[in-house]
Each structure stands twice: as C-alpha cells, then as structure tokens.
Amino acid sequence: MRSILKSSLYILDPRRDSSVTKYRLIIAASMVVILSLVVLGRLYFLQVMNYDRYSTLSSENRLGILPIPPIRGWIFDRNGSVLARNYPVYDLELVPDKVPDINSTIKEISNLIDLNDTEISRFLRGLENRPTFESHLLKMNLSHEQAALVAVNQHRFAGVTLTANLRRFYPYDGLFAHAIGYVSRISEGDLQDLDRSSYSGTRYIGRLGIEAKYEKQLFGAAGYDSVEFNAHGRVVRSVDKLPPSSGWNAHLTLDAEIQKVTRGALGGRRGAAVVLRPDTGDVLAFVSSPDYDPNLFASGFGKSSYEDLRSSPDKPLLNRALHGRYAPGSTIKPLLAVAALNEGLGSDAKVFCNGEFYLSGRERAYRCWNRDGHGAVSLLEAIERSCDLFFYQLAVDLGIDRMSTWLGRFGLGRMTGIGLDDETNGLVPSRDWKKETRGEAWFPGETVIAGIGQGYLLATPLQLAVATSAIANRGAVVQPRLLSHFENSETGEIVLGPEVRFISNVVAEGKEWNTVIDGMVAVVHGLQGTARSSGAGSPYRIAGKTGTSQLISIGQEEEYDSESVPEHLRDHALFVAFAPVEKPSIVLAIVIENGGSGSKVAAPIARKILDYYFIERLRRATSERKGRNLG
C-alpha cells in the first residue's frame, strides 16, 4: 500500500513535471530556431548568391529561347557546279542540369553507340567552360543506325536529345581546298571574338579561303524560337519565333573543269598553277599541289591525323599559289626588257655572249646557262634564247633601284588584292630595303644576279600571273578576283561582287610591247626558243617564258648536275604564258618545286592546260550544243 502511494506521489509531482516540460520546450524551441536558420540560409543561398542561375533554370521550366541557326550559303563555280554545300546529320547532345548522373549516363550511352575518349574528354572540358543549363555536344555525325538506337532508347535518358543539324560538304574533296578553304568547329578561343548570340546553336565557322573571307555573307543571321517547356523539359508549344536569314550563295570565277585539268597536268608534283583572264582578272584555276580534303576538317578528325598533315614533308596545308615565295628566275626577263626599252636601253644594241660575264675590275665570272655562249644577241633574241649574259648587262645598266621600281609597277613585291586573307607580299629588293632590313650596303654582284631573277627577289605564282597579264594587256595590271557575285539564297536576287579593276598601268610605246611580245612568242614558236618543243604543232600562238629558280650556289668551275643533288635542293621549274597572242584570253603561271628545267617540266604542263582551253573545251561545248539542238 505504501509503495503504491509513493508511486502516485511520484507521478503527480508538479515541480518535477514543470521542470521536465520546460526542458522539452527549450529543446523543441532550439530545434525550431536551428531549422529556421537552415531554411533561411538555404533561401539566402538560392535567392541571393545563386539568383541568376536558378532564375534562369526556373524560367527554363516554363519558357526558353531556342536558337535557330541559319543555313550556310552554298558555293558554286562560274558554270553553276556546286563546290560546297550542306547535308543533314544527327548530333547527340546533353543538358547537364537535367541529367541525374552524367558519368552513369555516358556509360550507358557507350553501350549503345561507340563513344571514343576524345569525344568524352571534349564533353567534360565543355562542362568547365560553359553553363550546365546549356546543351553540350557529346557526339556528332551519328550514322543512321546510331541515331535510330538513340531514338528508340531516348526515354531512358533524361536531358539527352538527338538533334538534326547541317554539316558542310565539299563534293570535289581537295580540288578547291586552297581556294575555298573549309569550315571547322568553333573553339573556345573563337568564342572570345564572336557574337555569342549570333553563333548560338552554330558549331562551325569558316577558317581559310573563301569560307573565311566571306564568313559574314555565307553565314547569314541566326533566328530564335521562344518555347514553353513542361516539367520534364519537353517543348509544349512555341510562343514566338523569329526565323533565321539564310546565308548568301557565293558564285566564284573558278571553272571546275579547268581546275581539274590543271591539277591533273601537275601530275601530283609539288607546285602551283594559276590560270586567269587578263581582261577581267577572273581566276579560272587556282591550284596548289599537293592539297588536302577539307571534309576532314568539316566532319572532324583526330589530332594525330592533323599532325600527320601538318608534319608532312610535302606540306599539303601550304597554299603555294598564294603563299609560296619563289625566285622567279628568267620569267622576269620580259619585264626587265620593257623597263630597258622605256629607259632607252637595249633597243638596237646587241650583246656578245661568250658564256661569261665580268663586272668591271672584278675577277669573278657570272656564267650564262649556255656555257658555250649565244654569240651576238639582240633583246628579242635574248628573250627567245633566255640569254643570261644579256640580262646581266641589262641589270647593271638599269641598276637595282630602277629595276625595283619597274618590277613594282608590274605588281611584284606587293599583294595582288585577290581578296583572300594573309596574302604574301613577295619581295623586290632595293638599296634602301637592304640597308633597313639587314643594315648592309648593296653589292654590284647582287644587281647582276637580280637580272635573271635570282638573289633576294621573290614572287608568288599569283603575282607572276598578274605580271604576265600586264604584258598581255600591254600595260594594264588587272586585279585578280575569285568572287564573281553573291546570290540571295531566299529570293534569288543577285548581289554584285567586286568589279573588274585595273590597279595600275605600265606605260610603254606600242612598238616596245611588240618587241617584248615577239620575243615571248619566239620562246615557244621560234627555231631556238627554250620552249619550242612545247609549242610544236599548236594551232594557236602562245607567248611564253621559261624560268629556273636555283636553290643552291654553284662554284666557279662547277657544273650543275641534278642527279647528284638531293631532290629537295634541285632547281624549281617555272613557266608563264598567255594566248592567243592576237587577243589574249588566258594567262597562266606555273611553278614546279624541284622540277629542274622550266622548258622540260613546266612548259609541257602549260601546253596541256592551253590545249584543253582552246581545243577540248570548245569541242565539248560544240558537242553539247548539237546534242541540245537534236533534242
């Protein structure tokens, strides 16, 4: 009984119960305060510190802006042949913020389609540089089978989308690579200079040639689609849309058939060839050999493959027609002949060539390519037979500064203005140039060898073609151009490109031009012309000039033996020409690296190109006309 009473007293103790209640209230209040502080801290973190990020994500749950990339303009040759176009492909993309476990998702996708280490590492690098609420590329150019596998299993992967895009394609592979260039993926470095709003949704940009020079016109203008998403991130409806403006189509002056024939005539040798119209400056062929396939850059290829291209001893990435700088050799002799005639030199006088030339008071002999000499030769005969000794004397009489001025008038030593980025100047030396760049005086012997296009003198194949066109035009130096015009791809409206432009005029009398041109005709058709074998049987008349560019010096008593010289140190072979002589419609300049003789290697290549242009091309055109008439 007593124990029961004591128990009842313990339960009904008001003091103890009050103490316990207060203790519990304190604990409960503390927990409420702590939890409230946690909630407030989280709210501060979300609403203040990460307001921009979560505001964007919140908006994306309801509304979002989807960029609509424009369709890149196509590129055509002068006859309408497609040189660059677009084709549809599928890309696999992820929105990281909507993917629960990125590593697990990538692993599962790898079980469906092949993902290489490069693609995965590129994707992971992108996570560090771009917002995770944006779409990131995981794999591009999926095959139809791969795209089908992803589409069937897409419900398993939150935040993974299969996107249809357009990819650039070059139907002629490497044939026009050095003229057109290529497009490739936009790098993080590119994004620093680009308007992100314009290029949002676009992953490619023009890199070289026409693709880079006219990026703005070819690219067009991006559009956008304002859409509403559901809770699962799928588009419910479109709220507003601004369609993109497609890029303009570029029509070039190039002729696909002439380009093909020209490259074929080079036969895979290292070198370059430029074919243009002297009356307009239209470039019909622009060949640098060897070339490369621009589709590799457009579709994406491995770093090792790129390194193979870059380290190749044949340098296929080098645009030799635009950037190759070569000693022009004897191809400048007609230019110096024009200068001499204008300066009152060499018009009537003959020079006796015994094979050796000496400066007054000097013992060193400057030899003619013909060791036995040419005997007494006039200016016309010196051009025909390419007599070095005649032009040694002519160079001394003119002096290097007058030579520099005249060669500059023909366009040497300066950019032609063809409209491609990073064009090379070449080099026409003078006394002042050497003093400024080398801190040295000019020596008389340097003038002598400049008279046959050696020494410091350097020119590109394009510059040689422009200089030769000035002779064909009897003084008018035409600016070469690759772009004919643009076409609005949506309306078909023609947008004019660069106009025909003559950038300077080499003033000379008619009889002086006749003398020089007659000498160049004799080079190809004369009995002693250095390229007479290439002119044999031609139904049209050609004016041309052979040239040899020396890479190594030959001793006083030595003779050049190409067989004993390593291939990469052998002379370059050059040839310039225009035809028909009576009314020139085509000019060409050819350089074959380490080809040796211009007359034996470069001139026969020119004959193949000219025969196609004047014979085969016209025969095909006539046959096609007859076929249409019969039809």
Secondary structure, DSSP 8 states (H G I E B T S, - for coil): -HHHHHHHHHHT-HHHHHHHHHHHHHHHHHHHHHHHHHHHHHHHIIIIITHHHHHHHHHHTTEEEEEE------EE-TTS-EEEEEEEEEEEEE-GGG-S-HHHHHHHHHHHS---HHHHHHHHHHHHHS-TTS-EEEEEEE-HHHHHHHHHHGGGSTTEEEEEEEEEE-TTTTTTHHHH--EEE--HHHHTTS-HHHHTT--EEE-SHHHHHTHHHHH-B-EEEEEEE-TTS-EEEEEEEE--B---EEEES--HHHHHHHHHHHTT-SEEEEEE-TTT-BEEEEEEES---THHHHH---HHHHHHHHH-TT-TTS-HHHH--B--GGGGHHHHHHHHHHTT-SSS--EEE-SEEE-TT---EEE-SSTT--EEE-HHHHHHHT-HHHHHHHHHHH-HHHHHHHHHHTTTTS----S-TT----B---HHHHHHHHS----HHHHHHHTTT-TT-BB-HHHHHHHHHHHHTTTEEE--BSEEEEE-TTT--EEE-----EEEE----HHHHHHHHHHHHHHHHSTT-TTHHHHTT-SS--EEEEEEE-SS---TT----GGGS-GGGS-EEEEEEEE-SSS--EEEEEEETT---IIIIIHHHHHHHHHIIIIIHHHHHHHHHHHHHH-
